[in-house]
Amino acid sequence: MEKMELSEALKANASVLEGLLGVSSSTIFKGKGYIQLETEDDIDKVYEPGVYAIKGTSYNDQTLLVFSHNLGQSTVQFRTNNYGGFLVFRIKWWNGGWGTWKTVSLT
């Protein structure tokens, strides 16, 4: 077995994981800037993976984290305020609509 530097081994493992998950480390947590919502339903159209700052509606000044497979086939959205007061998530599967927002409790 060939010896590898730790940094090389981590890069190799990350590359395999990215391939299995269908994501790229260059896009998965990329800051996407602000999104302006005219209605709360506009958040349903956010499929591109990344981190968004929300402006408008009752979601104003919140952060949205999106994980998506095939841009909308299966998508998970996490939403929190900028003070860490709550964390909610919801899932959209390829064959249906969005589920309801569910609260994550860390107690």
N, C-alpha and C positions, 0 to 999 in steps of 0.2 A: 504494500500500500504506500502510495506517495504521500510525503509530508507536505502540508500546506500552512502558510501563515494564517493566523486567525482571521485577519481582514479578508483574505481571499476565500476562505471557507464560508464566511458569512455572506459574502457577495454571491457565491455559487448557490448557497441554500436559498437566498432571497430570490434569485433568478428562477429556481425551480418552483418555489411557492407562487411567484407571480404568474408563471405559466399555468399552474394548476388552478389558480383562482381567476385567471383571465383578466388580471389587472396589471398595471405598471406602477412602479414606485414613483415615477415622474408625474403621475396624474392622480393617484389615489387620495392624497391629502393636500392637494394643491389649493392655495387660496384663490378663490374665484371673484372676490370683491363683493360689491353690493348687488342685491337683487331688489327691485322695486315691485311690490305686490299691489295690484289695484284691488283685488278681492282675495279672500282667504283661499279660494279655490285655485288661484294662480300657482300656489305652492305644489299642486298636483303635477305640474308640468316640468318640475325641476328633477331631471334624471342624471345629468352629467355629474360624475363623481367629483367631490371637492368640498371645500368649506366656504360657506356664503354668509355674509352679513345681511340681515333682512331689514328692509325699510318698508313702511306702509302697513296698514291693517292692524289688527290686534297683535300681530307677530312682530311689530316694530321693535328694533333694537335687540333682536334675538339672533342666535347663530344657528345655522342649518348645516349639518354634516351629512353628505350623501354618498352611499355606496351603491353601485349599480353594476349589473351584469348585462352586457349587450345593450347599453343605453335604454333602459326602460323595461327590459324583459323581466327582470327581478330587481327590485330596488328597495333599499332600506334608508329611511330618513330619520335622523336624530335631531331634535330641536331643544335648545336651552336658552335661557336668558343670559345676558352678559355678566350676571352676578352669581351664577351657579345655584339659583334658587330652585330650579326644577330641571328634570331631564325627561323627555318623552320621545317615543319612537313609534314608527308604523312601517308596515311592509306592503309592497305591491308585488304580487306574483304575476308571472307572464300571462296567466289565463283569467285574470280578474282585476277588480278595482282595488283601490287603497283600503287597507284595514283602518280601524279607528286608532287614534293616538292612545298609546298606553304609557303609563308612568313608570319610570325606573326608580326604585327606592333603594338607597344605599344606607341602611341603618345597621 
